Amino acid sequence: MGYYTYTMTEVGKPIGYYYGYKTDGVFQTQEEIDNYKNNDQVVMPNAKPGDLKFMDLNKDGKLDDEDRTMIGNPHPDFTFGLTLGAEYKGFDFSAFFQGSVGNDLLNIVKYDLYGGVGWYNAPKDILTTFWNGQVVQTRISQSMPIAV
């Protein structure tokens, strides 16, 4: 899949929404890969155990740009702010708080750090966080880039 655009703007959807492939877990075995079929075709024939399982949304038996969709909205439902200030006998105090609620986040730094591409030093938990060959649910696949 390589590198592609992470955001999209089109009529009727949020400006700059997050755009990509939806995932459905991590392939645990070769048998699971071989049985992931649509239209009598293996959807991800080059995948290996430990790769992310991407959803074939249009059910045509192949993973391509037609399977990318809206996967998040960067715009908050609500934003807030609070400014406080006080002064007493020549001393003053001020504080400012702000935040947003309801927006999705796209953590590109995490993608780069955990991507396994060697551009950066890896975090120490990379060895325990990645899929390790045992049939368990993990948060991160074996490595990047992922075969399609």
MITORTI-314406 format. One record per residue (C-alpha): residue number from 1; residue in three letters; x, y, z. Coordinates in steps of 0.02 Angstrom, whole numbers. Layout:
<nodes>
+-----+---------+--------+--------+--------+
| num | residuo |      u |      v |      w |
+-----+---------+--------+--------+--------+
| NUM |     ALA |      X |      Y |      Z |
...
+-----+---------+--------+--------+--------+
</nodes>
This chain:
<nodes>
+-----+---------+--------+--------+--------+
| num | residuo |      u |      v |      w |
+-----+---------+--------+--------+--------+
|   1 |     MET |      0 |      0 |      0 |
|   2 |     GLY |    146 |    115 |     27 |
|   3 |     TYR |    124 |    298 |     63 |
|   4 |     TYR |    -38 |    384 |     25 |
|   5 |     THR |   -144 |    533 |     74 |
|   6 |     TYR |   -217 |    523 |    249 |
|   7 |     THR |   -349 |    657 |    227 |
|   8 |     MET |   -485 |    694 |    101 |
|   9 |     THR |   -607 |    834 |     65 |
|  10 |     GLU |   -766 |    803 |    -32 |
|  11 |     VAL |   -942 |    873 |    -39 |
|  12 |     GLY |  -1055 |    817 |    104 |
|  13 |     LYS |   -916 |    761 |    222 |
|  14 |     PRO |   -808 |    852 |    349 |
|  15 |     ILE |   -665 |    954 |    275 |
|  16 |     GLY |   -502 |    858 |    288 |
|  17 |     TYR |   -579 |    699 |    359 |
|  18 |     TYR |   -463 |    551 |    391 |
|  19 |     TYR |   -462 |    434 |    242 |
|  20 |     GLY |   -394 |    258 |    234 |
|  21 |     TYR |   -425 |     73 |    252 |
|  22 |     LYS |   -531 |      2 |    392 |
|  23 |     THR |   -449 |   -140 |    486 |
|  24 |     ASP |   -524 |   -300 |    553 |
|  25 |     GLY |   -386 |   -362 |    669 |
|  26 |     VAL |   -221 |   -450 |    637 |
|  27 |     PHE |   -199 |   -608 |    533 |
|  28 |     GLN |   -148 |   -745 |    655 |
|  29 |     THR |   -120 |   -893 |    536 |
|  30 |     GLN |    -91 |   -929 |    351 |
|  31 |     GLU |   -257 |  -1021 |    352 |
|  32 |     GLU |   -346 |   -862 |    405 |
|  33 |     ILE |   -264 |   -769 |    260 |
|  34 |     ASP |   -311 |   -904 |    134 |
|  35 |     ASN |   -492 |   -903 |    195 |
|  36 |     TYR |   -512 |   -714 |    183 |
|  37 |     LYS |   -601 |   -714 |     16 |
|  38 |     ASN |   -728 |   -609 |    -77 |
|  39 |     ASN |   -790 |   -648 |   -251 |
|  40 |     ASP |   -693 |   -814 |   -241 |
|  41 |     GLN |   -527 |   -720 |   -230 |
|  42 |     VAL |   -406 |   -709 |    -85 |
|  43 |     VAL |   -417 |   -525 |    -37 |
|  44 |     MET |   -238 |   -506 |     27 |
|  45 |     PRO |   -136 |   -646 |    -56 |
|  46 |     ASN |     33 |   -570 |     -8 |
|  47 |     ALA |    -10 |   -550 |    176 |
|  48 |     LYS |     84 |   -647 |    309 |
|  49 |     PRO |     31 |   -695 |    485 |
|  50 |     GLY |     50 |   -538 |    591 |
|  51 |     ASP |     -7 |   -418 |    454 |
|  52 |     LEU |   -158 |   -308 |    479 |
|  53 |     LYS |   -319 |   -373 |    401 |
|  54 |     PHE |   -393 |   -233 |    295 |
|  55 |     MET |   -577 |   -238 |    249 |
|  56 |     ASP |   -629 |   -264 |     68 |
|  57 |     LEU |   -774 |   -141 |     79 |
|  58 |     ASN |   -837 |   -160 |    -98 |
|  59 |     LYS |   -823 |   -352 |    -91 |
|  60 |     ASP |   -733 |   -365 |   -259 |
|  61 |     GLY |   -598 |   -483 |   -195 |
|  62 |     LYS |   -454 |   -360 |   -203 |
|  63 |     LEU |   -390 |   -221 |    -93 |
|  64 |     ASP |   -374 |    -57 |   -189 |
|  65 |     ASP |   -417 |    128 |   -178 |
|  66 |     GLU |   -602 |     85 |   -193 |
|  67 |     ASP |   -591 |      8 |    -19 |
|  68 |     ARG |   -529 |    167 |     65 |
|  69 |     THR |   -659 |    266 |    160 |
|  70 |     MET |   -687 |    394 |    297 |
|  71 |     ILE |   -604 |    328 |    456 |
|  72 |     GLY |   -613 |    482 |    565 |
|  73 |     ASN |   -663 |    663 |    587 |
|  74 |     PRO |   -531 |    787 |    646 |
|  75 |     HIS |   -658 |    920 |    695 |
|  76 |     PRO |   -715 |    931 |    876 |
|  77 |     ASP |   -896 |    925 |    930 |
|  78 |     PHE |   -859 |   1056 |   1062 |
|  79 |     THR |   -716 |   1175 |   1105 |
|  80 |     PHE |   -694 |   1269 |   1267 |
|  81 |     GLY |   -581 |   1392 |   1353 |
|  82 |     LEU |   -565 |   1476 |   1521 |
|  83 |     THR |   -456 |   1623 |   1570 |
|  84 |     LEU |   -430 |   1669 |   1752 |
|  85 |     GLY |   -341 |   1820 |   1822 |
|  86 |     ALA |   -313 |   1895 |   1993 |
|  87 |     GLU |   -208 |   2034 |   2066 |
|  88 |     TYR |   -170 |   2072 |   2248 |
|  89 |     LYS |    -43 |   2193 |   2324 |
|  90 |     GLY |     69 |   2199 |   2172 |
|  91 |     PHE |     62 |   2013 |   2134 |
|  92 |     ASP |    -37 |   1945 |   1992 |
|  93 |     PHE |    -90 |   1773 |   1937 |
|  94 |     SER |   -163 |   1716 |   1773 |
|  95 |     ALA |   -209 |   1548 |   1701 |
|  96 |     PHE |   -278 |   1493 |   1534 |
|  97 |     PHE |   -359 |   1326 |   1498 |
|  98 |     GLN |   -425 |   1263 |   1333 |
|  99 |     GLY |   -481 |   1100 |   1256 |
| 100 |     SER |   -585 |   1009 |   1128 |
| 101 |     VAL |   -701 |    860 |   1138 |
| 102 |     GLY |   -763 |    738 |   1008 |
| 103 |     ASN |   -627 |    745 |    876 |
| 104 |     ASP |   -529 |    596 |    812 |
| 105 |     LEU |   -339 |    599 |    814 |
| 106 |     LEU |   -216 |    536 |    683 |
| 107 |     ASN |    -51 |    502 |    768 |
| 108 |     ILE |     75 |    506 |    625 |
| 109 |     VAL |    221 |    509 |    747 |
| 110 |     LYS |    164 |    342 |    818 |
| 111 |     TYR |    147 |    274 |    641 |
| 112 |     ASP |    325 |    326 |    603 |
| 113 |     LEU |    398 |    264 |    768 |
| 114 |     TYR |    310 |     95 |    764 |
| 115 |     GLY |    320 |     76 |    575 |
| 116 |     GLY |    482 |    -22 |    581 |
| 117 |     VAL |    557 |     77 |    438 |
| 118 |     GLY |    715 |    122 |    533 |
| 119 |     TRP |    700 |    311 |    516 |
| 120 |     TYR |    697 |    335 |    704 |
| 121 |     ASN |    751 |    244 |    860 |
| 122 |     ALA |    613 |    127 |    914 |
| 123 |     PRO |    522 |    140 |   1080 |
| 124 |     LYS |    569 |      8 |   1208 |
| 125 |     ASP |    396 |    -72 |   1207 |
| 126 |     ILE |    407 |   -113 |   1021 |
| 127 |     LEU |    465 |   -290 |   1063 |
| 128 |     THR |    318 |   -327 |   1176 |
| 129 |     THR |    184 |   -230 |   1081 |
| 130 |     PHE |    203 |   -307 |    908 |
| 131 |     TRP |    126 |   -470 |    853 |
| 132 |     ASN |    251 |   -606 |    898 |
| 133 |     GLY |    189 |   -763 |    815 |
| 134 |     GLN |     74 |   -820 |    953 |
| 135 |     VAL |   -111 |   -823 |    920 |
| 136 |     VAL |   -164 |   -676 |   1028 |
| 137 |     GLN |   -248 |   -509 |   1003 |
| 138 |     THR |   -118 |   -370 |    984 |
| 139 |     ARG |   -128 |   -184 |    956 |
| 140 |     ILE |      4 |   -175 |    820 |
| 141 |     SER |     41 |   -289 |    673 |
| 142 |     GLN |    211 |   -368 |    639 |
| 143 |     SER |    290 |   -228 |    540 |
| 144 |     MET |    266 |    -97 |    406 |
| 145 |     PRO |    244 |    -83 |    262 |
| 146 |     ILE |    104 |   -208 |    254 |
| 147 |     ALA |     86 |   -324 |    107 |
| 148 |     VAL |    -75 |   -311 |      6 |
+-----+---------+--------+--------+--------+
</nodes>
